[in-house]
Amino acid sequence: MSSPSPLHTQTQSSSGSIVHDVFHAYRLNVPASLQVIDAFLCYVLATGIIQLIYAMSVGSFPFNSFLAGFLSCVGVFVLTVSLRMQLSERNLKDPNNRWQGLSKKRAVADWLFCNFILHMAVLNFLG
């Protein structure tokens, strides 16, 4: 058997180093509250992808149920990205920020209220 070429091993080590550096910088520069929100965003994204793959492979017989579940994932993702933008310190320091005067508690309360409205619409769509 031939050993891997030096270029191949160098590419693997440099790509692993890049991923390590990105995650290390992310953990150092992003507050823990935003990391929790990012983890929730990854969960919602994975849930939507699993629903889509399931519907494509098995079928989406009660189509309104599939559509309600998938659009619920999309809606929660969009609302949570908006919450993350409102809670980010970098955005709060910007003088042209439209959320400059809002408190973090107000942003979370708005997120909860919008999620309530979204899920009432989803439940209504289910029938």
FENQUI-V276264 format. One line per field, one symbol per residue. ss: DSSP state (2 for helix, 1 for strand, 0 for the rest). A space follows every 50 residues. Layout:
ss = ???
This chain:
ss = 00000222222222222222222222222002222222222222222222 22222220000022222222222222222222222220222220000000 000222222222222222222222220
